[in-house]
Amino acid sequence: MGAPRAPRHVAIALAVRIDESKAGRDRVLVCLVTSRKHKHECVLPKGGVEKGESARAAAARELDEEDSEPIVIADTKPHATSPTSDVHDPTFVPHTLYSVHEFLVSDNACKDTWLESHERVRRWVPWDEAYKRVQWRRGMGEAMQRAALCASAYLPPT
């Protein structure tokens, strides 16, 4: 019997750009991509962290470009080696740990063609619309709510 496996580490890229031609919250555009498994749904760009790679580098790789502290969100699904399925139990081991990395990018920072562009679509949508569109995927809405950007002048209160 080998050593217990650690949770899978997934990096999420919360990439935003500012559209100066718009006002209020609509000027903050969020990068979404269509889900690979759920073709009619969108997610924040995300991917597994490779061995020897930092989570921020993995998030940047998901944007296909190359500072804030990451937001860490534990999955509520237990890891196979977790002694309990109760997320409030201190011995609970999550299946996946998500780290969210925020990027403020320029209009031309993300290429129109990228590694997965033949199978996925990238969209830039206003913050509030993006928040609604990612609610179907566990943890994505929480990632946006906890973003440092929420406390900035870019996103006035609703």
N, C-alpha and C positions, 0 to 999 in steps of 0.2 A: 504494500500500500504506500503510495507516494505522499508527498507533502500536500496539504490542502491548497486548492487553487484560490487565487485571489479574484475579486470581482473584475469583470471586464471593464476597462477604462475607455470611455468614449468622449471625444472632444467635440463641442458644439461651437460653431462660429456664429456669433451675433454681429453680422456686418451691417452697418448703416451708412447711409450717405445723406447729405442735406441738400434738398432741392430749394434753392433760394427764390425760385419763382412762385413758391407756395407759402401759405401762412400757417401759423399754429402747429398743431400736431401733424397735419398732413405733409409738412415739409420734411419730416423724418421718414426716410424710406428704408425698409428692411429687406435684405436679400433672403428670398425663399427659393427652394427647389422642390420640384415634384418628388413625391415619395417613390421609391423603387417598387415597393410592395403594394402600395395603394395609389394607383396612377392618377386619381382625381383629387388627391390630397397633397398639401404642401407641408414641408418641414424646414427648420433651420438647417443649413449645411452641417453635417456631422459625420464622424468616422472614427474608427478605432485608432488608438494610440499605438504606434509600432514600437517594438523593442528598441531602446536607446533614443527615442524621440521624445521631445517635451510635448506636453498637452497643447501648449500654444502653437507650436510648430505644426502639430497635427491639425489644429483648427485652421491655421493659415493654409495648409495643404488642401483642406477641404474647400477653401475659397479659390484655390489655385493661384495664390499670390504670396509672394514674399516681398501708459500701460496700467492695464488695470489688473487687480488680483482676480483670479478666476472664481466663479460661483461654482460650488460643488453641490450636486444633487444626487442623493442615493435613490436607486430604484426601489420600489416597494415589493418587487418580486424577489423572493429569496434565492441565493446562490445554492447550488446543489449540495455544498458542504455546510450550509448554515444550520446550526443546531435548532433553530426556531424559525417560524414564519411570522412571528410577531415583530413588526418593525419597531416597536417601542422597547423591546427587550435589548439590553446592551450587548448581548451575544449575537444578535442578528447580523448576518452577512448579506449585503445586497448582491443581486445578480450583476448589476452594472452600476458604475459610478460615472456620472456625467460631469464634466467640467466645462463651464461656459466662458468663452473668451470674447471680449468686445473689441470690434475693429471699426474705426471711423475711416471710411475710404473715399477716395475721389471718384468722380463720375466715370473715369476710364480705368479704374483699378482692376475691375473684374473683366476678363476677356469674354467676348461673345461665344468663342469656341473653347471648350475645355475638355478634359479627359472623358467626362460622362455626358457631354452635350448631345450625343447621338441617341441617348436613351432618357434624358431628363431635361426639364425646362427650368430655367432660372428666371425669377420674377423679382422686381423691386416694387414693393407695395407700401403704402402708408402704414405707420406703426399700429394704429388701432385695427386696421384690416388684417395686418399680419398676426396680431395677437389673437384675433378671432379664428383665423385660418389654421393656426397650429394647436388649438385647444384639443383636437381629437387625439393628439399624440401626448401621452403621459410625460410630464416634466417640462415640455416646451413653453407652455404658458407661464409656469413658475420661473423659468429661466429669464423670460422677458420682464416679468414683474420685479425680479430681484436685481436687474441690471442697473449699474451705476447711472446709466443714461436717464433712468426714470427720475432721478433726483436733480437732473440738470435743467438749465434754462431752455434746452431744445424741446423738452416735453412739458408744456404747461399743463397744470391739472385740468382734468375734464370737468 
